[in-house]
Amino acid sequence: MKIGMFSSVQENIEYIQNKLFHSGDLKWRSISLNQVEGYIVYLESLTDQQRIQKEIIQPIEEKKVGIVEEIITSVEIGIKSDLSQLPTALVQGKGILLFEGSAEAFVVGVGADYKRSISEPVNEGVIRGAHDGFIEHLITNLYLVRKRIENPNLVVRYYQVGNEAKTKLALLYMQDLANPDLVREVDSRLGAIVMDTTLSPGFIAELIEDNPFSLFPQILFTERPDRAVAHLMEGRVVILSDEDPSALILPVTFFAFYQTPDDYHSRWIVGSFLRLIRLFSFITSFLVPALYIAVVAFHPEILPSNLIYTVKGSVDRVPFPPIVEVFLMQITLEVLREAGIRLPSRVGQTIGIVGGLVIGESVVRAGLVSYPMVIVVALTAISSFVAPSNEISTVSRILGFPLMILAAMFGLIGIMFGLLFILIHLCKLESFGTAYFAPVMPLRIKDLKDTFTRFPIWSLDQRPQDPHPKRVRQERYSRGWEHDDLGTK
């Protein structure tokens, strides 16, 4: 409800004090302009004291007479006649000018700007290419994107999410590439969020994704501006959140989680080889423990005869069935991994290395697990760490547990049923109207050129069809020097 300004400055200040529950960081200072008494009100924890002095107080003291909007040197200045809006402006880092007898208040942008410098992304290693990453400042992140796309077609839309603690979001897309239906759908979902607070992009992802109960992530997180820009140029949209260095990219497919900008900074054969290793590691990370259980418990005859005696001799010393042995080692590995993450970096690395060596050697000598089991767990752990996305890496480790149970109950047949269920689920999933397992299902032959492998850059003359971009074809002849003006040899 709109509340008009009181004629008395003191009454206005008392109203603001009550609305902010007499917070200790609420400050005010008297000023005088045109021989009228006034006050500058601000929250010292959110404002820059030097800016207040330089952009408000000093110009007023020098001029003493004049129009407020012409005297104040701040770029951001507005007029409010609704007293109920002033407390909100204060908690946004604004300063408020109140004058005796005035029915209006001047809201001036003097917010403090405490942010860390642009640095290399912590969670995404960079081998070649730009070493700058997003930080916890929305405007800086927008700068990193716009410097790479100096194009008026890049559109930025702002949103305020959260009823009690508001979070500022920015939706980015290319006007000439992004599908209008996709933009409208994302805009609708963001506008429909109703929560007291959204502390991180993880909140936003869960609130807008299609299938929140699926184990597979349907939105890609990244701290690399070059990765976000690459997806923008394919017709996707990006969501940036203030006070968080992560960008949300959507819609995405399963294969996007195993692609990195480094693939395109290397020669195409090298990039293709590394991408195949990542995809193979995804399968290895959840399939190898289940295969070990199935082979040892149900199908030892598929092993070579020389290897059977080695494995059998090691397994016979273990008093537990294979399923217990595998679960014991997998859970121990997860505990060590979590401990390494939560502890300080130097201690965490020591705990991970020493703990893995000591526990691995001790459990084998004690006869609790076999030597082949240690090899299986080590291979599984290394394979899960190959994924460039932490979300998909966690998924691969979790998938291993139900597969191990199926292998212990039904052997290889159980594994096949589990893999079929995963495949059916992947084919059924959608991300904002895009098939999650595209371009494999539905099959798009042309898009396969940048899926399992990466064809040469000059052959990628079409954008992926999964985000349904407005323009699919790019420049037909990237190696223009090989062609004449007519486009022929």
Contacts in CASP RR format, 6 or more apart in sequence:
PFRMAT RR
TARGET T0000
AUTHOR 0000-0000-0000
METHOD contacts of the structure
MODEL  1
MKIGMFSSVQENIEYIQNKLFHSGDLKWRSISLNQVEGYIVYLESLTDQQ
RIQKEIIQPIEEKKVGIVEEIITSVEIGIKSDLSQLPTALVQGKGILLFE
GSAEAFVVGVGADYKRSISEPVNEGVIRGAHDGFIEHLITNLYLVRKRIE
NPNLVVRYYQVGNEAKTKLALLYMQDLANPDLVREVDSRLGAIVMDTTLS
PGFIAELIEDNPFSLFPQILFTERPDRAVAHLMEGRVVILSDEDPSALIL
PVTFFAFYQTPDDYHSRWIVGSFLRLIRLFSFITSFLVPALYIAVVAFHP
EILPSNLIYTVKGSVDRVPFPPIVEVFLMQITLEVLREAGIRLPSRVGQT
IGIVGGLVIGESVVRAGLVSYPMVIVVALTAISSFVAPSNEISTVSRILG
FPLMILAAMFGLIGIMFGLLFILIHLCKLESFGTAYFAPVMPLRIKDLKD
TFTRFPIWSLDQRPQDPHPKRVRQERYSRGWEHDDLGTK
1 84 0 8 1.000
2 82 0 8 1.000
2 84 0 8 1.000
3 15 0 8 1.000
3 82 0 8 1.000
3 83 0 8 1.000
3 84 0 8 1.000
4 81 0 8 1.000
4 82 0 8 1.000
4 83 0 8 1.000
4 103 0 8 1.000
5 12 0 8 1.000
5 81 0 8 1.000
5 83 0 8 1.000
5 102 0 8 1.000
5 103 0 8 1.000
5 104 0 8 1.000
5 105 0 8 1.000
6 12 0 8 1.000
6 15 0 8 1.000
6 83 0 8 1.000
7 100 0 8 1.000
7 101 0 8 1.000
8 100 0 8 1.000
8 101 0 8 1.000
9 37 0 8 1.000
9 38 0 8 1.000
9 39 0 8 1.000
9 98 0 8 1.000
9 99 0 8 1.000
9 100 0 8 1.000
9 101 0 8 1.000
12 83 0 8 1.000
12 86 0 8 1.000
12 98 0 8 1.000
12 105 0 8 1.000
13 28 0 8 1.000
13 39 0 8 1.000
13 41 0 8 1.000
13 98 0 8 1.000
15 83 0 8 1.000
16 26 0 8 1.000
16 41 0 8 1.000
16 86 0 8 1.000
16 87 0 8 1.000
16 90 0 8 1.000
16 96 0 8 1.000
17 26 0 8 1.000
19 87 0 8 1.000
20 26 0 8 1.000
20 43 0 8 1.000
20 87 0 8 1.000
20 90 0 8 1.000
20 91 0 8 1.000
23 43 0 8 1.000
25 43 0 8 1.000
25 44 0 8 1.000
25 45 0 8 1.000
25 46 0 8 1.000
26 41 0 8 1.000
26 42 0 8 1.000
26 43 0 8 1.000
26 90 0 8 1.000
27 41 0 8 1.000
27 42 0 8 1.000
27 43 0 8 1.000
27 44 0 8 1.000
28 39 0 8 1.000
28 40 0 8 1.000
28 41 0 8 1.000
28 42 0 8 1.000
29 39 0 8 1.000
29 40 0 8 1.000
29 57 0 8 1.000
30 37 0 8 1.000
30 38 0 8 1.000
30 39 0 8 1.000
31 38 0 8 1.000
31 39 0 8 1.000
31 40 0 8 1.000
31 56 0 8 1.000
31 57 0 8 1.000
31 60 0 8 1.000
31 61 0 8 1.000
31 97 0 8 1.000
32 38 0 8 1.000
32 60 0 8 1.000
32 64 0 8 1.000
33 60 0 8 1.000
33 63 0 8 1.000
33 64 0 8 1.000
33 65 0 8 1.000
33 66 0 8 1.000
33 68 0 8 1.000
33 71 0 8 1.000
33 99 0 8 1.000
34 64 0 8 1.000
34 65 0 8 1.000
34 66 0 8 1.000
36 99 0 8 1.000
36 100 0 8 1.000
36 101 0 8 1.000
36 102 0 8 1.000
37 99 0 8 1.000
37 100 0 8 1.000
38 97 0 8 1.000
38 98 0 8 1.000
38 99 0 8 1.000
38 100 0 8 1.000
39 97 0 8 1.000
39 98 0 8 1.000
40 52 0 8 1.000
40 56 0 8 1.000
40 57 0 8 1.000
40 95 0 8 1.000
40 96 0 8 1.000
40 97 0 8 1.000
41 86 0 8 1.000
41 90 0 8 1.000
41 95 0 8 1.000
41 96 0 8 1.000
41 97 0 8 1.000
41 98 0 8 1.000
42 52 0 8 1.000
42 90 0 8 1.000
42 93 0 8 1.000
42 94 0 8 1.000
42 95 0 8 1.000
42 96 0 8 1.000
42 110 0 8 1.000
43 90 0 8 1.000
43 91 0 8 1.000
43 93 0 8 1.000
46 90 0 8 1.000
46 91 0 8 1.000
46 92 0 8 1.000
46 93 0 8 1.000
46 111 0 8 1.000
46 112 0 8 1.000
47 93 0 8 1.000
47 94 0 8 1.000
47 95 0 8 1.000
47 110 0 8 1.000
47 111 0 8 1.000
47 112 0 8 1.000
48 110 0 8 1.000
48 111 0 8 1.000
48 112 0 8 1.000
48 113 0 8 1.000
51 74 0 8 1.000
51 109 0 8 1.000
51 110 0 8 1.000
51 111 0 8 1.000
52 95 0 8 1.000
52 110 0 8 1.000
54 73 0 8 1.000
55 72 0 8 1.000
55 73 0 8 1.000
55 74 0 8 1.000
55 108 0 8 1.000
55 110 0 8 1.000
56 72 0 8 1.000
56 74 0 8 1.000
56 95 0 8 1.000
56 97 0 8 1.000
56 108 0 8 1.000
56 110 0 8 1.000
59 71 0 8 1.000
59 72 0 8 1.000
59 73 0 8 1.000
60 71 0 8 1.000
60 72 0 8 1.000
63 71 0 8 1.000
68 77 0 8 1.000
68 97 0 8 1.000
68 106 0 8 1.000
69 77 0 8 1.000
69 106 0 8 1.000
72 97 0 8 1.000
72 106 0 8 1.000
72 108 0 8 1.000
74 108 0 8 1.000
74 109 0 8 1.000
74 110 0 8 1.000
75 109 0 8 1.000
76 108 0 8 1.000
76 109 0 8 1.000
77 106 0 8 1.000
77 107 0 8 1.000
77 108 0 8 1.000
77 109 0 8 1.000
78 106 0 8 1.000
78 107 0 8 1.000
78 108 0 8 1.000
79 104 0 8 1.000
79 105 0 8 1.000
79 106 0 8 1.000
79 107 0 8 1.000
80 86 0 8 1.000
80 89 0 8 1.000
80 104 0 8 1.000
80 105 0 8 1.000
80 106 0 8 1.000
80 107 0 8 1.000
81 103 0 8 1.000
81 104 0 8 1.000
81 105 0 8 1.000
83 105 0 8 1.000
86 96 0 8 1.000
86 105 0 8 1.000
86 107 0 8 1.000
89 95 0 8 1.000
89 96 0 8 1.000
89 107 0 8 1.000
90 96 0 8 1.000
93 109 0 8 1.000
93 110 0 8 1.000
93 111 0 8 1.000
93 112 0 8 1.000
94 107 0 8 1.000
94 108 0 8 1.000
94 109 0 8 1.000
94 110 0 8 1.000
94 111 0 8 1.000
95 107 0 8 1.000
95 108 0 8 1.000
95 109 0 8 1.000
95 110 0 8 1.000
95 111 0 8 1.000
96 105 0 8 1.000
96 106 0 8 1.000
96 107 0 8 1.000
96 108 0 8 1.000
97 105 0 8 1.000
97 106 0 8 1.000
97 107 0 8 1.000
97 108 0 8 1.000
98 105 0 8 1.000
113 137 0 8 1.000
115 135 0 8 1.000
115 136 0 8 1.000
115 137 0 8 1.000
115 140 0 8 1.000
116 135 0 8 1.000
116 136 0 8 1.000
117 135 0 8 1.000
118 132 0 8 1.000
118 133 0 8 1.000
118 135 0 8 1.000
118 140 0 8 1.000
118 144 0 8 1.000
119 132 0 8 1.000
119 133 0 8 1.000
119 135 0 8 1.000
120 126 0 8 1.000
120 131 0 8 1.000
120 132 0 8 1.000
120 133 0 8 1.000
121 133 0 8 1.000
121 134 0 8 1.000
121 223 0 8 1.000
121 224 0 8 1.000
121 245 0 8 1.000
122 223 0 8 1.000
123 223 0 8 1.000
123 390 0 8 1.000
124 222 0 8 1.000
124 223 0 8 1.000
124 224 0 8 1.000
124 227 0 8 1.000
124 260 0 8 1.000
124 388 0 8 1.000
126 224 0 8 1.000
126 262 0 8 1.000
127 262 0 8 1.000
127 265 0 8 1.000
127 266 0 8 1.000
128 262 0 8 1.000
128 265 0 8 1.000
128 266 0 8 1.000
129 226 0 8 1.000
129 261 0 8 1.000
129 262 0 8 1.000
129 265 0 8 1.000
130 224 0 8 1.000
130 225 0 8 1.000
130 226 0 8 1.000
132 144 0 8 1.000
132 225 0 8 1.000
133 144 0 8 1.000
133 223 0 8 1.000
133 224 0 8 1.000
133 225 0 8 1.000
133 245 0 8 1.000
134 140 0 8 1.000
134 141 0 8 1.000
134 144 0 8 1.000
134 223 0 8 1.000
134 224 0 8 1.000
134 225 0 8 1.000
134 228 0 8 1.000
134 240 0 8 1.000
134 245 0 8 1.000
134 246 0 8 1.000
134 247 0 8 1.000
135 141 0 8 1.000
135 245 0 8 1.000
136 242 0 8 1.000
136 243 0 8 1.000
136 244 0 8 1.000
136 245 0 8 1.000
137 242 0 8 1.000
137 243 0 8 1.000
138 168 0 8 1.000
138 170 0 8 1.000
138 240 0 8 1.000
138 241 0 8 1.000
138 242 0 8 1.000
138 243 0 8 1.000
141 170 0 8 1.000
141 225 0 8 1.000
141 240 0 8 1.000
141 245 0 8 1.000
141 247 0 8 1.000
142 156 0 8 1.000
142 170 0 8 1.000
142 172 0 8 1.000
142 240 0 8 1.000
144 225 0 8 1.000
145 154 0 8 1.000
145 172 0 8 1.000
145 225 0 8 1.000
145 228 0 8 1.000
145 229 0 8 1.000
145 232 0 8 1.000
145 238 0 8 1.000
145 240 0 8 1.000
146 154 0 8 1.000
148 225 0 8 1.000
148 226 0 8 1.000
148 229 0 8 1.000
149 174 0 8 1.000
149 229 0 8 1.000
149 232 0 8 1.000
149 233 0 8 1.000
151 174 0 8 1.000
153 174 0 8 1.000
153 175 0 8 1.000
153 176 0 8 1.000
153 177 0 8 1.000
154 172 0 8 1.000
154 173 0 8 1.000
154 174 0 8 1.000
154 175 0 8 1.000
154 232 0 8 1.000
155 172 0 8 1.000
155 173 0 8 1.000
155 174 0 8 1.000
155 175 0 8 1.000
156 170 0 8 1.000
156 171 0 8 1.000
156 172 0 8 1.000
157 170 0 8 1.000
157 171 0 8 1.000
157 187 0 8 1.000
158 168 0 8 1.000
158 169 0 8 1.000
158 170 0 8 1.000
158 171 0 8 1.000
159 168 0 8 1.000
159 169 0 8 1.000
159 170 0 8 1.000
159 171 0 8 1.000
159 190 0 8 1.000
159 191 0 8 1.000
160 166 0 8 1.000
160 167 0 8 1.000
160 168 0 8 1.000
160 169 0 8 1.000
161 167 0 8 1.000
161 169 0 8 1.000
161 190 0 8 1.000
161 191 0 8 1.000
161 193 0 8 1.000
161 195 0 8 1.000
161 198 0 8 1.000
161 204 0 8 1.000
162 193 0 8 1.000
162 194 0 8 1.000
162 195 0 8 1.000
162 196 0 8 1.000
162 197 0 8 1.000
162 198 0 8 1.000
163 194 0 8 1.000
163 195 0 8 1.000
163 196 0 8 1.000
163 197 0 8 1.000
164 196 0 8 1.000
164 197 0 8 1.000
165 196 0 8 1.000
165 197 0 8 1.000
167 197 0 8 1.000
167 198 0 8 1.000
167 199 0 8 1.000
167 241 0 8 1.000
167 242 0 8 1.000
167 243 0 8 1.000
168 241 0 8 1.000
168 242 0 8 1.000
169 190 0 8 1.000
169 204 0 8 1.000
169 239 0 8 1.000
169 240 0 8 1.000
169 241 0 8 1.000
169 242 0 8 1.000
170 239 0 8 1.000
170 240 0 8 1.000
170 241 0 8 1.000
171 183 0 8 1.000
171 186 0 8 1.000
171 187 0 8 1.000
171 190 0 8 1.000
171 237 0 8 1.000
171 238 0 8 1.000
171 239 0 8 1.000
172 228 0 8 1.000
172 232 0 8 1.000
172 237 0 8 1.000
172 238 0 8 1.000
172 239 0 8 1.000
172 240 0 8 1.000
173 183 0 8 1.000
173 232 0 8 1.000
173 235 0 8 1.000
173 236 0 8 1.000
173 237 0 8 1.000
173 238 0 8 1.000
174 232 0 8 1.000
174 233 0 8 1.000
174 235 0 8 1.000
176 470 0 8 1.000
176 471 0 8 1.000
177 232 0 8 1.000
177 233 0 8 1.000
177 234 0 8 1.000
177 235 0 8 1.000
177 463 0 8 1.000
177 469 0 8 1.000
177 470 0 8 1.000
177 471 0 8 1.000
178 235 0 8 1.000
178 236 0 8 1.000
178 237 0 8 1.000
178 467 0 8 1.000
178 469 0 8 1.000
178 470 0 8 1.000
179 235 0 8 1.000
179 467 0 8 1.000
179 468 0 8 1.000
179 469 0 8 1.000
179 470 0 8 1.000
181 468 0 8 1.000
182 237 0 8 1.000
182 251 0 8 1.000
182 432 0 8 1.000
182 433 0 8 1.000
182 467 0 8 1.000
182 468 0 8 1.000
183 237 0 8 1.000
185 432 0 8 1.000
185 433 0 8 1.000
186 208 0 8 1.000
186 237 0 8 1.000
186 239 0 8 1.000
186 250 0 8 1.000
186 432 0 8 1.000
189 207 0 8 1.000
189 208 0 8 1.000
190 204 0 8 1.000
190 208 0 8 1.000
190 239 0 8 1.000
193 204 0 8 1.000
193 207 0 8 1.000
193 208 0 8 1.000
195 203 0 8 1.000
195 207 0 8 1.000
198 204 0 8 1.000
198 207 0 8 1.000
198 241 0 8 1.000
200 241 0 8 1.000
200 244 0 8 1.000
200 246 0 8 1.000
201 221 0 8 1.000
201 239 0 8 1.000
201 241 0 8 1.000
201 244 0 8 1.000
201 246 0 8 1.000
201 247 0 8 1.000
201 248 0 8 1.000
202 221 0 8 1.000
202 246 0 8 1.000
204 239 0 8 1.000
204 241 0 8 1.000
204 248 0 8 1.000
205 217 0 8 1.000
205 219 0 8 1.000
205 221 0 8 1.000
205 248 0 8 1.000
206 212 0 8 1.000
208 219 0 8 1.000
209 218 0 8 1.000
209 219 0 8 1.000
209 431 0 8 1.000
210 218 0 8 1.000
210 429 0 8 1.000
210 430 0 8 1.000
210 431 0 8 1.000
210 432 0 8 1.000
210 433 0 8 1.000
211 218 0 8 1.000
211 429 0 8 1.000
211 430 0 8 1.000
214 425 0 8 1.000
214 429 0 8 1.000
215 395 0 8 1.000
215 398 0 8 1.000
215 399 0 8 1.000
216 254 0 8 1.000
216 392 0 8 1.000
216 395 0 8 1.000
216 425 0 8 1.000
216 426 0 8 1.000
216 429 0 8 1.000
216 436 0 8 1.000
217 257 0 8 1.000
217 389 0 8 1.000
217 391 0 8 1.000
217 392 0 8 1.000
217 395 0 8 1.000
218 250 0 8 1.000
218 251 0 8 1.000
218 252 0 8 1.000
218 429 0 8 1.000
218 430 0 8 1.000
218 431 0 8 1.000
218 432 0 8 1.000
218 436 0 8 1.000
219 248 0 8 1.000
219 249 0 8 1.000
219 250 0 8 1.000
219 252 0 8 1.000
219 431 0 8 1.000
220 231 0 8 1.000
220 248 0 8 1.000
220 249 0 8 1.000
220 250 0 8 1.000
220 252 0 8 1.000
220 256 0 8 1.000
220 257 0 8 1.000
220 389 0 8 1.000
221 246 0 8 1.000
221 247 0 8 1.000
221 248 0 8 1.000
221 249 0 8 1.000
221 389 0 8 1.000
221 390 0 8 1.000
221 391 0 8 1.000
222 228 0 8 1.000
222 246 0 8 1.000
222 247 0 8 1.000
222 249 0 8 1.000
223 245 0 8 1.000
223 246 0 8 1.000
223 247 0 8 1.000
224 261 0 8 1.000
225 247 0 8 1.000
226 261 0 8 1.000
227 249 0 8 1.000
227 260 0 8 1.000
227 261 0 8 1.000
228 238 0 8 1.000
228 247 0 8 1.000
228 249 0 8 1.000
230 261 0 8 1.000
230 264 0 8 1.000
231 238 0 8 1.000
231 249 0 8 1.000
231 252 0 8 1.000
231 256 0 8 1.000
232 238 0 8 1.000
233 463 0 8 1.000
234 463 0 8 1.000
234 464 0 8 1.000
234 467 0 8 1.000
234 469 0 8 1.000
235 463 0 8 1.000
235 467 0 8 1.000
235 469 0 8 1.000
235 470 0 8 1.000
236 249 0 8 1.000
236 250 0 8 1.000
236 251 0 8 1.000
236 252 0 8 1.000
236 467 0 8 1.000
237 249 0 8 1.000
237 250 0 8 1.000
238 247 0 8 1.000
238 248 0 8 1.000
238 249 0 8 1.000
239 247 0 8 1.000
239 248 0 8 1.000
239 250 0 8 1.000
240 247 0 8 1.000
240 248 0 8 1.000
241 248 0 8 1.000
249 256 0 8 1.000
250 431 0 8 1.000
250 432 0 8 1.000
251 431 0 8 1.000
251 432 0 8 1.000
251 433 0 8 1.000
251 434 0 8 1.000
251 466 0 8 1.000
251 467 0 8 1.000
252 431 0 8 1.000
252 434 0 8 1.000
253 431 0 8 1.000
253 434 0 8 1.000
253 435 0 8 1.000
253 436 0 8 1.000
253 437 0 8 1.000
253 438 0 8 1.000
253 439 0 8 1.000
253 466 0 8 1.000
254 426 0 8 1.000
254 436 0 8 1.000
254 437 0 8 1.000
255 279 0 8 1.000
255 451 0 8 1.000
255 452 0 8 1.000
257 387 0 8 1.000
257 388 0 8 1.000
257 389 0 8 1.000
257 391 0 8 1.000
257 392 0 8 1.000
258 275 0 8 1.000
258 278 0 8 1.000
258 279 0 8 1.000
258 282 0 8 1.000
258 387 0 8 1.000
258 388 0 8 1.000
258 389 0 8 1.000
258 392 0 8 1.000
259 275 0 8 1.000
259 388 0 8 1.000
259 450 0 8 1.000
260 388 0 8 1.000
262 271 0 8 1.000
262 274 0 8 1.000
263 271 0 8 1.000
263 272 0 8 1.000
263 274 0 8 1.000
263 275 0 8 1.000
263 454 0 8 1.000
264 454 0 8 1.000
264 457 0 8 1.000
266 274 0 8 1.000
268 454 0 8 1.000
268 455 0 8 1.000
268 456 0 8 1.000
268 457 0 8 1.000
271 453 0 8 1.000
271 454 0 8 1.000
272 452 0 8 1.000
272 453 0 8 1.000
272 454 0 8 1.000
272 455 0 8 1.000
275 452 0 8 1.000
275 453 0 8 1.000
275 454 0 8 1.000
276 452 0 8 1.000
276 453 0 8 1.000
277 386 0 8 1.000
278 386 0 8 1.000
278 387 0 8 1.000
278 388 0 8 1.000
279 452 0 8 1.000
281 382 0 8 1.000
281 383 0 8 1.000
281 384 0 8 1.000
281 386 0 8 1.000
281 387 0 8 1.000
282 383 0 8 1.000
282 386 0 8 1.000
282 387 0 8 1.000
282 392 0 8 1.000
282 396 0 8 1.000
284 379 0 8 1.000
284 380 0 8 1.000
284 383 0 8 1.000
285 380 0 8 1.000
285 383 0 8 1.000
285 384 0 8 1.000
285 386 0 8 1.000
285 387 0 8 1.000
285 393 0 8 1.000
285 396 0 8 1.000
285 397 0 8 1.000
285 400 0 8 1.000
286 380 0 8 1.000
286 396 0 8 1.000
286 397 0 8 1.000
286 399 0 8 1.000
286 400 0 8 1.000
286 403 0 8 1.000
287 400 0 8 1.000
287 403 0 8 1.000
287 415 0 8 1.000
287 419 0 8 1.000
288 376 0 8 1.000
288 379 0 8 1.000
288 380 0 8 1.000
288 383 0 8 1.000
289 326 0 8 1.000
289 330 0 8 1.000
289 376 0 8 1.000
289 377 0 8 1.000
289 380 0 8 1.000
289 400 0 8 1.000
289 403 0 8 1.000
289 404 0 8 1.000
290 400 0 8 1.000
290 403 0 8 1.000
290 404 0 8 1.000
290 406 0 8 1.000
290 407 0 8 1.000
290 415 0 8 1.000
291 407 0 8 1.000
291 415 0 8 1.000
292 322 0 8 1.000
292 326 0 8 1.000
292 372 0 8 1.000
292 373 0 8 1.000
292 376 0 8 1.000
293 322 0 8 1.000
293 323 0 8 1.000
293 326 0 8 1.000
293 404 0 8 1.000
293 407 0 8 1.000
293 408 0 8 1.000
293 411 0 8 1.000
294 407 0 8 1.000
294 411 0 8 1.000
294 412 0 8 1.000
294 414 0 8 1.000
294 415 0 8 1.000
295 302 0 8 1.000
295 303 0 8 1.000
296 311 0 8 1.000
296 315 0 8 1.000
296 322 0 8 1.000
297 321 0 8 1.000
297 322 0 8 1.000
297 323 0 8 1.000
297 407 0 8 1.000
297 408 0 8 1.000
297 411 0 8 1.000
298 411 0 8 1.000
298 412 0 8 1.000
299 411 0 8 1.000
299 412 0 8 1.000
300 308 0 8 1.000
300 311 0 8 1.000
300 312 0 8 1.000
301 308 0 8 1.000
303 311 0 8 1.000
311 370 0 8 1.000
311 372 0 8 1.000
314 370 0 8 1.000
314 371 0 8 1.000
314 372 0 8 1.000
315 322 0 8 1.000
315 370 0 8 1.000
315 372 0 8 1.000
317 367 0 8 1.000
317 370 0 8 1.000
318 325 0 8 1.000
318 367 0 8 1.000
318 368 0 8 1.000
318 369 0 8 1.000
318 370 0 8 1.000
318 373 0 8 1.000
319 367 0 8 1.000
319 368 0 8 1.000
320 328 0 8 1.000
320 368 0 8 1.000
321 408 0 8 1.000
322 373 0 8 1.000
322 408 0 8 1.000
323 404 0 8 1.000
323 405 0 8 1.000
323 407 0 8 1.000
323 408 0 8 1.000
325 368 0 8 1.000
325 369 0 8 1.000
325 370 0 8 1.000
325 373 0 8 1.000
326 373 0 8 1.000
326 376 0 8 1.000
326 377 0 8 1.000
326 404 0 8 1.000
327 401 0 8 1.000
327 404 0 8 1.000
328 363 0 8 1.000
328 368 0 8 1.000
328 369 0 8 1.000
329 363 0 8 1.000
329 369 0 8 1.000
329 373 0 8 1.000
329 374 0 8 1.000
329 377 0 8 1.000
330 377 0 8 1.000
330 380 0 8 1.000
330 400 0 8 1.000
330 401 0 8 1.000
330 404 0 8 1.000
332 359 0 8 1.000
332 363 0 8 1.000
333 377 0 8 1.000
333 380 0 8 1.000
333 381 0 8 1.000
334 397 0 8 1.000
336 351 0 8 1.000
336 352 0 8 1.000
336 355 0 8 1.000
336 356 0 8 1.000
336 359 0 8 1.000
337 352 0 8 1.000
337 381 0 8 1.000
339 348 0 8 1.000
339 351 0 8 1.000
339 352 0 8 1.000
340 347 0 8 1.000
340 348 0 8 1.000
340 349 0 8 1.000
340 351 0 8 1.000
340 352 0 8 1.000
341 348 0 8 1.000
343 351 0 8 1.000
360 369 0 8 1.000
360 374 0 8 1.000
363 369 0 8 1.000
363 374 0 8 1.000
364 370 0 8 1.000
364 371 0 8 1.000
364 374 0 8 1.000
380 397 0 8 1.000
383 396 0 8 1.000
384 393 0 8 1.000
384 396 0 8 1.000
384 397 0 8 1.000
385 393 0 8 1.000
387 393 0 8 1.000
387 396 0 8 1.000
399 422 0 8 1.000
402 418 0 8 1.000
403 415 0 8 1.000
403 418 0 8 1.000
403 419 0 8 1.000
406 414 0 8 1.000
406 415 0 8 1.000
406 417 0 8 1.000
406 418 0 8 1.000
407 414 0 8 1.000
407 415 0 8 1.000
410 417 0 8 1.000
426 436 0 8 1.000
426 437 0 8 1.000
426 441 0 8 1.000
427 435 0 8 1.000
427 436 0 8 1.000
427 437 0 8 1.000
427 441 0 8 1.000
429 435 0 8 1.000
429 436 0 8 1.000
429 437 0 8 1.000
430 436 0 8 1.000
434 466 0 8 1.000
434 467 0 8 1.000
434 468 0 8 1.000
435 441 0 8 1.000
435 442 0 8 1.000
435 466 0 8 1.000
438 444 0 8 1.000
438 447 0 8 1.000
438 465 0 8 1.000
438 466 0 8 1.000
439 445 0 8 1.000
439 446 0 8 1.000
439 447 0 8 1.000
439 448 0 8 1.000
439 451 0 8 1.000
439 464 0 8 1.000
439 465 0 8 1.000
439 466 0 8 1.000
440 448 0 8 1.000
440 451 0 8 1.000
444 465 0 8 1.000
446 462 0 8 1.000
446 465 0 8 1.000
447 462 0 8 1.000
447 464 0 8 1.000
447 465 0 8 1.000
447 466 0 8 1.000
449 455 0 8 1.000
449 459 0 8 1.000
449 460 0 8 1.000
450 460 0 8 1.000
450 464 0 8 1.000
457 478 0 8 1.000
458 478 0 8 1.000
458 479 0 8 1.000
460 474 0 8 1.000
461 473 0 8 1.000
461 474 0 8 1.000
461 475 0 8 1.000
461 476 0 8 1.000
461 478 0 8 1.000
462 472 0 8 1.000
462 473 0 8 1.000
462 474 0 8 1.000
463 469 0 8 1.000
463 471 0 8 1.000
463 472 0 8 1.000
463 473 0 8 1.000
463 474 0 8 1.000
465 472 0 8 1.000
476 487 0 8 1.000
477 483 0 8 1.000
477 487 0 8 1.000
482 489 0 8 1.000
483 489 0 8 1.000
END
